[in-house]
Amino acid sequence: MDGKQLTFLFLHGAGGNADKWRKVREHLGKTPAMFPDLPGHGEFNGGVPASIEEYVALINQNIDEDTIVVGHSMGGLIALELASVSDKVKALVLVNSHYRLPVDPKIIKQLENGIFPENLFRASYAKSVSETLLEEERKDLLNTPVSLALADFMSCDRYDNGKRIFANLKIPVLAIYGEQDRLLPADAKERLLSVKSDVRHKTIADTGHYVPLENAEKFCSIIKCFRDEVARELN
């Protein structure tokens, strides 16, 4: 890679943990990267933040090098907010994400009743996803408290700073979509581009909302090319 040294910071989505990036970690090899559990998730001790802003206040304390933040779904909202407060964030990758992620009240209600909706789980992956991956993900879901997913979905639903921040970003942004993503609105890319026309974007075929798990090889190829472009631009 020519140009400035940049480290990837991967932020997982609602109710998840760093293991959501397991296949990405394998494909990136020695590429400088950090894969933290978000506060209150996985092996991170402590309470779950009650807002996107609270997540950022905690994460920002630990960024001390030039970084490309890669945020999946809720992680994308955190990445946007983080870019607005840290000059260490040199570029963003929004993965199956947006500047606004409202949640259907019916989903909130089911989570409040202690139930993770089966239709939401199924819709998170392409219809052609491997049964092996689906089984792995279901086991992970069963080990995740529903209260954790509820707190994160509530944070997503309440967050409304994203459009303003996104419109005013002065750093490169890459948006990556799954061709079969059934969770984002069908016009998500067009809405993103209407606010910021210089966003770079890629769509990966035969993948759903979890692109980094469903096709990590293609995903990593795209983000490494983006990192090299940003590094040269900063040089």
Secondary structure, DSSP 8 states (H G I E B T S, - for coil): --SS--EEEEE--TT--GGGGHHHHHHHTTS-EE----TTSTT--S---SSHHHHHHHHGGG--S-EEEEEETHHHHHHHHHHTT-TTEEEEEEES--S-----HHHHHHHHTT---HHHHHHTS-TT--HHHHHHHHHHHHTS-HHHHHHHHHHHHH---HHHHHHT--S-EEEEEETT-SSS-TTHHHHHHHH-TT-EEEEETT--S-HHHH-HHHHHHHHHHHHHHHHHHH-
